[in-house]
Amino acid sequence: MFGELKGGIDPAGADEHWKTGNSALARIRSAFRPTPVCTSFIAAAIEAKMATEIWDQLSDSTLSFAANLTDDGQLTSYCAWTLSL
């Protein structure tokens, strides 16, 4: 499993964190192609536009897991998912 962790809490910079993280995850998936790999995106600030893009990638299994660090339920779920791998 490969992941991107973005800890910045400034909503104004959240989209840039997503863009750089998403690019890195795309390079990882490309490097391992054709073997599928699990990828995750974890951030402290997730804005509406990026949330839509993240949801789309989760829906088509491009992204394996995503969570908001400031939501205890999502963080707990992420930890459980990671341990289940």
N, C-alpha and C positions, 0 to 999 in steps of 0.2 A: 504494500500500500504506500502510495506517495501522497503527500498533502501540502497545502499552502496554509500557513497560519499568519493572519494579519491582525495585529493587536491595536492599531490606531483607532481611537474612538471618535475622531472628528468626522461627522457625517459628510462634510464638504469634500474630504479626501477619500471617502469610501469607494467611490466608483473607480478611482485610479488604482486602489489596492486590488479591486476585483480584476481590472484589466491586466495588471502585471501578473497577478496570481493565475488567472485563466490562461494567459499566454504560456506561463511556465508549465502548467498542467497539460496543455496541448502539446508542448515539446516532449514532455515525458511520455504521453500516450503514443506519439509519433515514433519515438525512439524504440519503444517496445513492440510496435506493430509487427506482425499480426497478433502477437500474444496480448490478450486483454489484461489490463492492470486496474486495480482499484485506485481511485483518486478522491481526495476530499478537499473541501475549502472551508476553513474556519475563520471567522472574523468577529471583531468586537463591534463593528458598525456595518450594518447591511441596509442599504437604501432601496426604495421601491423599484427603481429601474433595474438595478442589479439583481434584486430578488426574483424578478420575472425571468431574467436570463439564467440564474441559478436553478430555478424551478424547472425551466425547460430542459436544462441539461440533466437534472435528476430524473425527469420524466422519460427521457430517451436513453437513460443509462450511460450517458457520456461522463457524468459526474456520479460517483458512487454515494457520497454523503456530503452534507453541508450543515453547518450549525452556527448559531450566533453565540459567541462567548458570554454575552451578558444575560443570556436566558439559561437559568440553572437546569431546566428540563432538557433543553437541547444539548447542553454540555454533558449532562448525565447520559443521554441517549448516544452521543458520540463516543463517550468512553466505553459504553457497553458494546457498541458496534465494533470498535477497535479491538476490544478484548475477544470478540467472537471470531475474529479473522484467524 
